[in-house]
């Protein structure tokens, strides 16, 4: 049995695959709206399913209700399985490259077994793509240029309300991970800037990998661009960059501060902290013989 966030992820995956396949755009939008409804659901999904009341929810019709009931009860969805079987494994990621149609993605998969943009870039650099039916030297060169353009930061921005909504969806998704302790936004979004170029989230957990794995399964995530044991940066479908950093619970409050304030402001706080023998990161004084402070108390002592 899957919970509402996992079901929403499946609905978004269906919407994405329908778009790639070239199906009716209204059908894809319906699955997107259904996913959003589940993500924002405040009631108990189990009760709604048992009482066959899903169609009472905004945007949920007969077909969507049936799909949700199927996923909720069996953990699977025949439509999602069918779409995944019909399309190459790398279709979602490769479809982000302009001009790369589904027909061409299938040709690349069948001939060169290309599943990622990194695979495609390497194949172009090695001159392999030009030998695939439907491609040539000119199309290979253009494809390589399109990939390099795609990989160049585009400076996408979201208006504050849109960025807040996206960040809220990410945090709701992260809270589906039992190993997450807490999470909140940092950076420009926490400062409520009018235009947001990056969604930055700080999370605490003693099992960072589990939280990062949850983030990597966020439905609107198109590809990760940075990944290590405690950090992941990824590109979302909207084009904006989202980052999640995992810290110890004791470091959570201080990290929110250091990842939100301006460089000048944080520099001043660090100077004050050194003067008072406090480590700004986790609230422990520099002098190991002194009783450690609570992080919040340590920060307040600077003011």
C-alpha positions as a Markdown table, in Angstrom:
| # | Residue | x | y | z |
|---|---|---|---|---|
| 1 | Unk | 0.0 | 0.0 | 0.0 |
| 2 | Unk | 1.3 | 3.4 | -0.9 |
| 3 | Unk | 0.7 | 6.7 | 0.9 |
| 4 | Unk | -0.8 | 9.8 | -0.7 |
| 5 | Unk | 2.7 | 11.3 | -1.6 |
| 6 | Unk | 3.9 | 8.1 | -3.2 |
| 7 | Unk | 0.6 | 8.0 | -5.2 |
| 8 | Unk | 1.0 | 11.6 | -6.2 |
| 9 | Unk | 4.5 | 10.8 | -7.5 |
| 10 | Unk | 3.1 | 8.0 | -9.6 |
| 11 | Unk | 0.4 | 10.4 | -11.0 |
| 12 | Unk | 3.1 | 13.0 | -11.9 |
| 13 | Unk | 5.2 | 10.3 | -13.6 |
| 14 | Unk | 2.2 | 9.3 | -15.7 |
| 15 | Unk | 1.6 | 12.9 | -16.7 |
| 16 | Unk | 5.2 | 13.3 | -17.7 |
| 17 | Unk | 5.2 | 10.1 | -19.8 |
| 18 | Unk | 2.0 | 11.1 | -21.5 |
| 19 | Unk | 3.5 | 14.4 | -22.6 |
| 20 | Unk | 6.6 | 12.6 | -23.9 |
| 21 | Unk | 4.4 | 10.2 | -25.8 |
| 22 | Unk | 2.5 | 13.1 | -27.4 |
| 23 | Unk | -0.9 | 12.2 | -25.9 |
| 24 | Unk | -3.7 | 14.7 | -25.4 |
| 25 | Unk | -2.2 | 17.5 | -23.2 |
| 26 | Unk | -5.4 | 17.8 | -21.2 |
| 27 | Unk | -5.0 | 14.2 | -20.1 |
| 28 | Unk | -1.5 | 14.9 | -18.8 |
| 29 | Unk | -2.8 | 18.0 | -17.0 |
| 30 | Unk | -5.5 | 16.0 | -15.3 |
| 31 | Unk | -3.0 | 13.7 | -13.8 |
| 32 | Unk | -0.9 | 16.7 | -12.7 |
| 33 | Unk | -3.9 | 18.2 | -11.0 |
| 34 | Unk | -4.7 | 14.9 | -9.3 |
| 35 | Unk | -1.2 | 14.7 | -8.0 |
| 36 | Unk | -1.4 | 18.2 | -6.6 |
| 37 | Unk | -4.7 | 17.5 | -4.9 |
| 38 | Unk | -3.2 | 14.5 | -3.1 |
| 39 | Unk | -0.1 | 16.4 | -2.1 |
| 40 | Unk | -2.4 | 19.1 | -0.5 |
| 41 | Unk | -4.9 | 16.7 | 1.0 |
| 42 | Unk | -5.5 | 17.3 | 4.7 |
| 43 | Unk | -8.0 | 14.5 | 5.2 |
| 44 | Unk | -7.4 | 10.8 | 5.5 |
| 45 | Unk | -6.9 | 9.1 | 2.1 |
| 46 | Unk | -7.6 | 5.6 | 3.5 |
| 47 | Unk | -11.1 | 6.7 | 4.6 |
| 48 | Unk | -11.8 | 8.4 | 1.2 |
| 49 | Unk | -10.8 | 5.2 | -0.7 |
| 50 | Unk | -12.7 | 2.9 | 1.5 |
| 51 | Unk | -15.9 | 5.0 | 1.3 |
| 52 | Unk | -15.4 | 5.5 | -2.5 |
| 53 | Unk | -15.5 | 9.3 | -2.0 |
| 54 | Unk | -12.4 | 10.2 | -4.1 |
| 55 | Unk | -14.5 | 12.0 | -6.7 |
| 56 | Unk | -15.4 | 14.6 | -4.0 |
| 57 | Unk | -11.9 | 15.9 | -4.2 |
| 58 | Unk | -11.1 | 18.8 | -6.6 |
| 59 | Unk | -9.9 | 17.6 | -10.0 |
| 60 | Unk | -10.5 | 13.9 | -9.3 |
| 61 | Unk | -12.8 | 12.2 | -11.9 |
| 62 | Unk | -13.7 | 8.6 | -12.6 |
| 63 | Unk | -10.5 | 7.6 | -14.3 |
| 64 | Unk | -8.2 | 9.3 | -11.7 |
| 65 | Unk | -10.2 | 7.9 | -8.8 |
| 66 | Unk | -9.8 | 4.4 | -10.3 |
| 67 | Unk | -6.0 | 4.9 | -10.8 |
| 68 | Unk | -5.6 | 6.2 | -7.2 |
| 69 | Unk | -7.6 | 3.3 | -5.8 |
| 70 | Unk | -5.5 | 0.8 | -7.8 |
| 71 | Unk | -2.2 | 2.3 | -6.6 |
| 72 | Unk | -3.4 | 2.6 | -3.0 |
| 73 | Unk | -4.6 | -1.0 | -2.9 |
| 74 | Unk | -1.9 | -2.8 | -4.9 |
| 75 | Unk | 1.1 | -0.4 | -5.0 |
| 76 | Unk | 1.0 | -0.6 | -8.8 |
| 77 | Unk | -0.7 | 1.1 | -11.7 |
| 78 | Unk | -1.3 | -0.6 | -15.0 |
| 79 | Unk | -1.2 | 2.7 | -17.0 |
| 80 | Unk | 2.2 | 3.7 | -15.5 |
| 81 | Unk | 3.6 | 0.2 | -16.2 |
| 82 | Unk | 2.3 | 0.3 | -19.7 |
| 83 | Unk | 3.9 | 3.7 | -20.4 |
| 84 | Unk | 7.2 | 2.6 | -19.0 |
| 85 | Unk | 7.2 | -0.5 | -21.1 |
| 86 | Unk | 6.3 | 1.5 | -24.3 |
| 87 | Unk | 9.0 | 4.2 | -23.8 |
| 88 | Unk | 12.8 | 3.8 | -23.5 |
| 89 | Unk | 14.2 | 4.0 | -19.9 |
| 90 | Unk | 15.9 | 7.3 | -20.6 |
| 91 | Unk | 12.9 | 9.0 | -22.3 |
| 92 | Unk | 12.1 | 11.4 | -19.5 |
| 93 | Unk | 15.7 | 12.8 | -19.1 |
| 94 | Unk | 16.5 | 12.8 | -22.9 |
| 95 | Unk | 13.2 | 14.6 | -23.7 |
| 96 | Unk | 14.6 | 17.7 | -22.1 |
| 97 | Unk | 17.0 | 18.3 | -25.0 |
| 98 | Unk | 15.3 | 20.5 | -27.6 |
| 99 | Unk | 14.5 | 18.9 | -30.9 |
| 100 | Unk | 15.0 | 15.3 | -29.6 |
| 101 | Unk | 11.8 | 13.7 | -30.5 |
| 102 | Unk | 10.5 | 10.4 | -29.2 |
| 103 | Unk | 11.3 | 8.7 | -32.5 |
| 104 | Unk | 14.9 | 9.8 | -32.2 |
| 105 | Unk | 15.2 | 8.8 | -28.6 |
| 106 | Unk | 14.0 | 5.3 | -29.5 |
| 107 | Unk | 16.5 | 5.1 | -32.3 |
| 108 | Unk | 19.3 | 6.1 | -29.9 |
| 109 | Unk | 18.2 | 3.6 | -27.4 |
| 110 | Unk | 17.9 | 0.7 | -29.8 |
| 111 | Unk | 21.3 | 1.5 | -31.5 |
| 112 | Unk | 23.5 | 2.9 | -28.8 |
| 113 | Unk | 21.5 | 2.0 | -25.6 |
| 114 | Unk | 21.6 | 5.7 | -24.5 |
| 115 | Unk | 19.6 | 6.4 | -21.4 |
| 116 | Unk | 21.1 | 9.6 | -20.0 |
| 117 | Unk | 22.1 | 13.0 | -21.3 |
| 118 | Unk | 25.7 | 12.2 | -20.2 |
| 119 | Unk | 25.6 | 9.1 | -22.3 |
| 120 | Unk | 24.3 | 11.1 | -25.3 |
| 121 | Unk | 27.0 | 13.7 | -24.9 |
| 122 | Unk | 29.7 | 11.1 | -24.8 |
| 123 | Unk | 28.3 | 9.4 | -27.9 |
| 124 | Unk | 28.2 | 12.7 | -29.8 |
| 125 | Unk | 31.8 | 13.5 | -28.8 |
| 126 | Unk | 32.9 | 10.1 | -30.0 |
| 127 | Unk | 31.0 | 10.5 | -33.3 |
| 128 | Unk | 28.7 | 7.6 | -32.7 |
| 129 | Unk | 25.4 | 9.5 | -33.0 |
| 130 | Unk | 26.1 | 10.5 | -36.7 |
| 131 | Unk | 26.0 | 6.8 | -37.6 |
| 132 | Unk | 22.5 | 6.2 | -36.2 |
| 133 | Unk | 19.6 | 6.2 | -38.7 |
| 134 | Unk | 17.9 | 9.6 | -38.7 |
| 135 | Unk | 21.1 | 11.5 | -37.7 |
| 136 | Unk | 24.1 | 12.8 | -39.5 |
| 137 | Unk | 27.2 | 14.9 | -38.9 |
| 138 | Unk | 25.2 | 18.2 | -38.9 |
| 139 | Unk | 22.5 | 16.8 | -36.6 |
| 140 | Unk | 25.1 | 15.4 | -34.3 |
| 141 | Unk | 26.9 | 18.7 | -34.0 |
| 142 | Unk | 23.6 | 20.5 | -33.3 |
| 143 | Unk | 22.7 | 17.9 | -30.7 |
| 144 | Unk | 26.0 | 18.4 | -29.0 |
| 145 | Unk | 25.5 | 22.2 | -29.0 |
| 146 | Unk | 22.0 | 21.8 | -27.6 |
| 147 | Unk | 23.3 | 19.6 | -24.8 |
| 148 | Unk | 26.0 | 22.1 | -23.9 |
| 149 | Unk | 23.4 | 24.9 | -24.0 |
| 150 | Unk | 21.1 | 22.8 | -21.8 |
| 151 | Unk | 23.9 | 22.2 | -19.3 |
| 152 | Unk | 24.8 | 25.9 | -19.0 |
| 153 | Unk | 23.0 | 27.6 | -16.1 |
| 154 | Unk | 20.1 | 29.5 | -17.5 |
| 155 | Unk | 19.3 | 31.7 | -14.6 |
| 156 | Unk | 15.7 | 30.7 | -14.3 |
| 157 | Unk | 13.7 | 32.5 | -11.6 |
| 158 | Unk | 10.4 | 32.0 | -10.0 |
| 159 | Unk | 8.2 | 34.6 | -8.4 |
| 160 | Unk | 8.1 | 34.3 | -4.6 |
| 161 | Unk | 4.6 | 32.8 | -4.4 |
| 162 | Unk | 5.4 | 30.1 | -7.0 |
| 163 | Unk | 8.8 | 29.3 | -5.3 |
| 164 | Unk | 7.1 | 29.0 | -1.9 |
| 165 | Unk | 4.5 | 26.6 | -3.4 |
| 166 | Unk | 7.3 | 24.5 | -5.0 |
| 167 | Unk | 9.3 | 24.4 | -1.8 |
| 168 | Unk | 6.3 | 23.4 | 0.2 |
| 169 | Unk | 5.7 | 20.5 | -2.2 |
| 170 | Unk | 9.3 | 19.4 | -1.9 |
| 171 | Unk | 9.1 | 19.5 | 1.9 |
| 172 | Unk | 5.8 | 17.6 | 1.9 |
| 173 | Unk | 7.6 | 15.0 | -0.2 |
| 174 | Unk | 10.6 | 14.9 | 2.1 |
| 175 | Unk | 8.4 | 14.4 | 5.1 |
| 176 | Unk | 7.3 | 11.1 | 3.5 |
| 177 | Unk | 10.7 | 9.8 | 4.6 |
| 178 | Unk | 10.5 | 8.4 | 8.2 |
| 179 | Unk | 14.2 | 9.2 | 8.8 |
| 180 | Unk | 13.7 | 12.9 | 8.3 |
| 181 | Unk | 13.8 | 14.9 | 11.6 |
| 182 | Unk | 13.0 | 18.4 | 10.4 |
| 183 | Unk | 13.3 | 20.6 | 7.3 |
| 184 | Unk | 12.9 | 24.2 | 6.3 |
| 185 | Unk | 13.7 | 26.6 | 3.6 |
| 186 | Unk | 16.9 | 28.8 | 3.6 |
| 187 | Unk | 18.5 | 31.3 | 1.4 |
| 188 | Unk | 16.7 | 33.9 | -0.6 |
| 189 | Unk | 13.4 | 32.1 | -0.2 |
| 190 | Unk | 13.6 | 32.4 | 3.6 |
| 191 | Unk | 14.4 | 36.1 | 3.2 |
| 192 | Unk | 11.3 | 36.4 | 1.0 |
| 193 | Unk | 13.0 | 37.9 | -2.0 |
| 194 | Unk | 10.6 | 38.8 | -4.8 |
| 195 | Unk | 12.4 | 36.6 | -7.4 |
| 196 | Unk | 13.9 | 33.3 | -6.5 |
| 197 | Unk | 16.7 | 31.7 | -8.5 |
| 198 | Unk | 17.3 | 28.7 | -6.2 |
| 199 | Unk | 15.2 | 26.7 | -3.7 |
| 200 | Unk | 17.5 | 25.8 | -0.8 |
| 201 | Unk | 16.3 | 23.4 | 1.9 |
| 202 | Unk | 18.1 | 22.5 | 5.1 |
| 203 | Unk | 17.1 | 19.1 | 6.6 |
| 204 | Unk | 18.3 | 17.2 | 9.6 |
| 205 | Unk | 18.6 | 13.5 | 9.9 |
| 206 | Unk | 20.9 | 10.8 | 11.3 |
| 207 | Unk | 20.4 | 8.9 | 8.1 |
| 208 | Unk | 21.2 | 11.4 | 5.3 |
| 209 | Unk | 21.1 | 8.9 | 2.5 |
| 210 | Unk | 17.5 | 8.0 | 3.1 |
| 211 | Unk | 16.5 | 11.6 | 2.9 |
| 212 | Unk | 18.5 | 12.3 | -0.2 |
| 213 | Unk | 17.0 | 9.2 | -1.8 |
| 214 | Unk | 13.5 | 10.6 | -1.0 |
| 215 | Unk | 14.5 | 13.9 | -2.6 |
| 216 | Unk | 15.8 | 12.1 | -5.8 |
| 217 | Unk | 12.3 | 10.6 | -6.2 |
| 218 | Unk | 10.6 | 14.0 | -6.1 |
| 219 | Unk | 8.2 | 13.9 | -9.2 |
| 220 | Unk | 9.2 | 17.3 | -10.6 |
| 221 | Unk | 12.9 | 16.5 | -10.4 |
| 222 | Unk | 14.3 | 16.1 | -13.9 |
| 223 | Unk | 18.0 | 15.3 | -13.1 |
| 224 | Unk | 20.5 | 15.7 | -10.3 |
| 225 | Unk | 23.6 | 17.9 | -11.0 |
| 226 | Unk | 25.4 | 17.4 | -7.7 |
| 227 | Unk | 25.3 | 14.6 | -5.2 |
| 228 | Unk | 27.3 | 13.5 | -2.2 |
| 229 | Unk | 26.7 | 12.0 | 1.2 |
| 230 | Unk | 24.9 | 15.0 | 2.6 |
| 231 | Unk | 24.0 | 17.2 | -0.3 |
| 232 | Unk | 22.0 | 17.1 | -3.5 |
| 233 | Unk | 21.4 | 19.8 | -6.1 |
| 234 | Unk | 18.9 | 19.1 | -8.9 |
| 235 | Unk | 17.1 | 20.7 | -11.8 |
| 236 | Unk | 13.3 | 20.8 | -11.5 |
| 237 | Unk | 10.8 | 20.7 | -14.4 |
| 238 | Unk | 10.3 | 24.4 | -14.0 |
| 239 | Unk | 14.0 | 24.9 | -14.8 |
| 240 | Unk | 14.8 | 26.2 | -11.4 |
| 241 | Unk | 17.6 | 24.6 | -9.2 |
| 242 | Unk | 16.7 | 23.0 | -5.9 |
| 243 | Unk | 19.2 | 22.0 | -3.2 |
| 244 | Unk | 18.9 | 19.9 | -0.1 |
| 245 | Unk | 21.6 | 19.8 | 2.6 |
| 246 | Unk | 21.4 | 17.3 | 5.4 |
| 247 | Unk | 22.9 | 18.3 | 8.8 |
| 248 | Unk | 22.9 | 16.9 | 12.4 |
| 249 | Unk | 20.0 | 17.9 | 14.5 |
| 250 | Unk | 22.2 | 20.0 | 16.7 |
| 251 | Unk | 23.4 | 22.0 | 13.7 |
| 252 | Unk | 20.0 | 22.6 | 12.2 |
| 253 | Unk | 19.2 | 26.0 | 13.6 |
| 254 | Unk | 22.6 | 27.5 | 13.1 |
| 255 | Unk | 22.8 | 26.1 | 9.5 |
| 256 | Unk | 19.5 | 27.8 | 8.7 |
| 257 | Unk | 21.1 | 31.0 | 9.8 |
| 258 | Unk | 24.4 | 30.6 | 8.0 |
| 259 | Unk | 22.7 | 29.5 | 4.7 |
| 260 | Unk | 20.2 | 32.4 | 4.8 |
| 261 | Unk | 21.9 | 35.6 | 5.8 |
| 262 | Unk | 24.1 | 37.7 | 3.5 |
| 263 | Unk | 27.9 | 37.0 | 3.4 |
| 264 | Unk | 28.5 | 40.3 | 5.2 |
| 265 | Unk | 26.0 | 39.5 | 8.0 |
| 266 | Unk | 27.3 | 36.0 | 8.6 |
| 267 | Unk | 30.9 | 37.3 | 8.6 |
| 268 | Unk | 30.0 | 39.7 | 11.4 |
| 269 | Unk | 28.3 | 37.0 | 13.4 |
| 270 | Unk | 31.3 | 34.7 | 13.0 |
| 271 | Unk | 33.5 | 37.5 | 14.2 |
| 272 | Unk | 31.3 | 38.0 | 17.3 |
| 273 | Unk | 31.2 | 34.2 | 17.9 |
| 274 | Unk | 35.0 | 33.9 | 17.8 |
| 275 | Unk | 35.3 | 36.8 | 20.3 |
| 276 | Unk | 33.0 | 34.9 | 22.7 |
| 277 | Unk | 34.5 | 31.5 | 22.2 |
| 278 | Unk | 31.5 | 30.1 | 20.3 |
| 279 | Unk | 31.5 | 27.9 | 17.3 |
| 280 | Unk | 28.7 | 29.4 | 15.1 |
| 281 | Unk | 27.9 | 26.1 | 13.4 |
| 282 | Unk | 26.8 | 23.9 | 16.3 |
| 283 | Unk | 26.8 | 26.2 | 19.3 |
| 284 | Unk | 29.7 | 24.6 | 21.1 |
| 285 | Unk | 32.2 | 27.0 | 22.6 |
| 286 | Unk | 35.8 | 26.9 | 21.4 |
| 287 | Unk | 36.9 | 26.0 | 24.9 |
| 288 | Unk | 36.2 | 22.2 | 25.3 |
| 289 | Unk | 36.1 | 22.5 | 29.1 |
| 290 | Unk | 33.0 | 24.7 | 28.9 |
| 291 | Unk | 29.5 | 23.2 | 29.1 |
| 292 | Unk | 28.1 | 23.1 | 25.5 |
| 293 | Unk | 25.3 | 25.4 | 24.7 |
| 294 | Unk | 22.0 | 24.8 | 23.0 |
| 295 | Unk | 22.4 | 26.0 | 19.4 |
| 296 | Unk | 19.6 | 28.5 | 19.7 |
| 297 | Unk | 20.9 | 29.8 | 23.0 |
| 298 | Unk | 24.4 | 30.2 | 21.5 |
| 299 | Unk | 23.0 | 32.2 | 18.6 |
| 300 | Unk | 20.9 | 34.5 | 20.8 |
| 301 | Unk | 24.0 | 35.2 | 23.0 |
| 302 | Unk | 25.6 | 37.0 | 20.0 |
| 303 | Unk | 22.9 | 39.7 | 20.0 |
